[in-house]
Amino acid sequence: MQEVLVRLWCDMTLAQSGERVQSDEQVELVFRRAGKEVAVRLDLTAAHADNLAAGIAPYLAAGSEIGAPPVFRHGFRPGSKEAREWRKGLRDWADSAGRTGEYLNPNATEAKNRFRYPDQLVRDYQEHLLAKARAA
C-alpha cells in the first residue's frame, strides 16, 4: 500500500500572482443566468473565502432559497402611482370576489378615509397575485 499526499492550491492566489499557496477550504458555486449554468469548485485560502463570502453576502441576503415559497414584497412608496395602482387592483379583485365590504369604511366622513385595507384582505390579495404568477 502506498500513501499519497494531495495538496490543493488556492486558485485565486495562483491566478493573481502565480504563487502556490495551500488552500484552506473548498467553495462550490452554481450560477444560472439567461439559460446558462456555470458550476465551479474553488480551492481557496480562508482570506479569499472570506472575501468571496463578503462580496456575495448582500445578494444572498436579498434572495430566497431555491424551492422556498416566494416572499411578497412591495417595492413602492406610500402615495406613489404604483401604490395607488396596487390598491386599485386590490379593490377590483375584492369586488370580483364579493369582498367589497371589507375595504369600504362605512363610517368615513372624508373621502381620504373611504378605504381601509385589513391585513387579511391584503394577504389574500397577495396570495391571489402569487397564484397568478405561478400559473404564468
N, C-alpha and C positions, 0 to 999 in steps of 0.2 A: 504494500500500500504506500502510495506516495502522497505527501501533503503539498497542497498548492496554496500559495498566498495570493490573494487578489486585492489589488488596490484600485480604488476609484478616485479619479482626479476631478477636481472642481471644474466643471465645464465652463463656467463664467470666467474664472481666473485664466484658464487655458486660452479662451477666446480673446480675452482682453490683452494679456501680456505674454502668452506663450509659456508661462511658468506652470510647472506641475505642482499643485498643492493638493494634498489629500482631502477628499470631500468628507463632510461630517454626516450628511444625510441625503436622501433621495426625495425629490418632489416630482409628482406626476401631474401634468396639466392636460386637460382636454378642452379645446376651444373650437366651437362651431359658429360659423358665420356665413351667411349667404350660401348655404348648402355645402360648404366646405368644412372639413374637420381636420384639425391638427392635434395630434396626441404626441406628447413628448415626455421623456423622463430626464430630469436634470439631476446630476450629481453636483451638490453644492456644499460650500463651507457654511457654517452656521451664520456667518455675517451675510453672505449672499442670500441665503434662505430667508433671513430676517428682512433684508431689503426687498425681496420679491413679495413677501407677505405684507409688508407695509405698503407697497405700491398698489397691490390689488385689493387691499382691505376696504377702501371706500366702495368699490364695485361689488364686492361680496356682501357688504352691509346693505346696499341698496337692492340687491337681488333677492330671490327666494330659491329654496331648494327645489331641484328638479323633482317633479311629481307632487309637490306640495300644492294645495289649492291656491288659486290666485288671491292676492290681497287687493281689495278695492281701495284706491286712494284718490282723493280729489286733488286735482292739480290746478285749481283756480282760486283766486282771491274772492272773498265775500264781496258781493256787489258788482263783480265783473260781469261782462257779457256772457262768459262761459257759465258763471254761477246762475245767472237768470235763465239761460237756455236749459241747464240741467234741472232746475226747479220746475220749469215749464214741462219738460219731459216727464218728470215725476208726477206732476198734476195730470197730464194727459194719460199716463199709464194708470194712475189711480182711478181716473174717470172710467177708463175702459174696463177696469177690474171691479167697478161698483164700490169704490172706496173713497168717493169724493168727500164724504162727511168727516173723514179722518184728517184732512188737511184744511178744511174750511173752519174758520174761527167764528162761531155764531155770535159771540159777544163782542166782536170787533166794532169799535166806534170810528176808527180811522182806516182809510184804505191800506196804509202800510202794515196794519196789523191783521189784515184779512186772512192771511195764510199762516199756518203753523206746520211744522214738519216733525211729527213724533218719531222717535228713534226707530220703532218697529216698522213704520211705513218706509223710512229711509233704508233700513236693512233689507226689507222685502224688494224695494225698487233696485237696490244694488244687486241682489241675487237675480232678479229678472235680467238686468244688464249682463251679468256674468253668464247666465244661461244662454242668452243670445250670442255672446262672444264664443262660448264653447261650441255652439251649433254652427257657427260660421266657418 
